[in-house]
């Protein structure tokens, strides 16, 4: 991990995103940090307010050697990078939302030539993610308990077209893999 020279989030003060106190009630598929639940008017969503996003924005270097892309890593280096990602994600278990991206090359907006990942630990759930959670809940209701993500994963594993790797904790799926085999190399 190196200092982030261009953080996208205001520092939350203690180094780890913590859920903020919110008004409103979070449903089964919403977090207490859901911006759609924010309200100043008797339970109605406050659609026109804004505030700075706070949390943690980390830069994780994928290898000690200078490499510009993940595909330049050995299998052992790749496994070490993924384990580092997992450790840093676990360190932010109190965050309302955690996302990790691999950022490589100027075309992806990277300011570092060295292959790296960025981890965002937010104290709120982005609206698009909250809507996805609602759709997952609606799928479960419509299918009498079916798990949308688990059913997608089962199908991805069965087809093997876009599956890059899988273990007990995670599956790595590359949506563009069929169209461009080198896109996840």
N, C-alpha and C positions, 0 to 999 in steps of 0.2 A: 504494500500500500504506500502511495506517495501523496504528498499534499496536493489538494485540488486547487489549481490556480484559477479555474473558472467555474466555481460551484453554481449550480442552477437553483439551489435552495438556500434560504436564510438558515443559519445555524440555529438549532433548537436549544442551544445553551449547555446541554449535558452530554453531547456526543452521540446520543441515540434517540431516535424518534419515539415519542411516547404519545399514545392517544390523548387528544385534547378533550376537555369537557365540552359537551355539546348539548344543545336543547333538542327536544324531540325524542322519539323512541325509535331505536334501530330494530328493524324486522329481522326475520330469520336469516336473510341473505344480505343484510346491510351491516356496515360497521358503524359504531358510534361516531366515527369520523367522516361519515358520508356527507358530502356537501349538499346533496339533495334534501337532507333532513334539517339543515341549518335553518333557523327561523328567528325572526324578531317580531313576527306578527301572529300571535295566537295559533301556532302550529302550522302555518302555511310556509312552504319553501321560500326562502329569500333568494330569488333568482337574479337579483341585480347587485348583490354585494360582492366585494372581492377583498382579498387579503393576501399578503405575501405567503408563498408556500414555504413551510419550514420542515426541517428534517435533516437528514444526513446525505451527503453526496460524496461518495468515495471513489477514488481511482485505484484500481487493482492491476498491477503489472503482471502479465501472464507468464513471464519467465525472466530469470536473472540475466540471461544472454540477450543481446540485441537481436530481436526478430520482429519483422513487420506484419506477420500474419500467423494465425493459429496453426495453419497447416505446416509451418516450419518447425513446430514442436515435435519432439519425440513422444512416444506413447506415455512414457513416465512423466515428462514435463506437462503434457496435456492433463493427465490425471492429477498432478499436483496443482495445476491452475484451477481445475474444477473443484478440488477439495478446498482450496482457499476461498473460492466463491461461496461454497456451502458454509464454511466457518463464518465468513463475514455476514451471510444472510441469517445464520442462527444467532449471531451477536445482536441482531436487531429484531428479535422475536416480539418485542413490545410495540413495534411499529404497526400502524393500521394497514400499510401496504408496502411491500418490498419488491423492487424490480431490478434485475441485472441485465445489462446489455453488453455485448462485445463491440467495441468501437475500433475499427481498423481503417486507416487511410483517409486522405483528405475528402474523398467522395462521401464518406460517412460523417464528415464534419470533425474528424479527429484532429486535435491540436498536437498530439504526440505521435511521432513516427513509430515508436515501439508499440507492439501489440498490447492492448490493455482492455480491461472491462471497467464499466462504471456501475456502481450500485447506488440506488436511490431508496432510502428508507423514509417514508412519509408519515406524517401524523394524521393523514386523512386518506380516504379512498377516492381516487379520481372518478368523476361522474361516469365516464365510459365504462370503467371497471364495475361500478355499482350497477349500471344497466346490464352488463354481462351477468353479474350475479343474480339479478332478477330473472333473466332469461333462463339461467340454469335452474332456478327454483320453479319457474313455470313449466319447464320440461319435466321436472320430477313430478309435479302435480298431474300433468297431462299423461305421463306414462306410468302413473301410480307407483312412484318411487324410483324410477330409472335415474341413473347417474349419467348425465350428459358427458362429462369429461372422461369418466371411466369407460363409457361405451365408445367414445372416440378413440381413446387409447387402445382398447382391445382391437378395434378395426385397423388402426395404424400398425400395430404389432402384427396382425394377421397379414396385411398387405405387404409390409416391409419396404414399400416404395420410397418413403420419406423418413424412415427411422434411421437415425445415425448411431445412437447408443441408448442403452437402457440398463438400469440396475434396480435395486430395491427401493431407492428414494426418488429417482427421476428418470424421465425419458427425454431424449434430445431428438426433436423432430424438425426437419428443415422443409418448410412449405414449398420452396422453389426447387427442391432437389430433383424432381422429375424433369423439369424444364431445363435446368442448368446444373448438371452434376458438379461443376466446380464451385458453385455458389456457397457450398458449406464445407469446402475443402479446407 
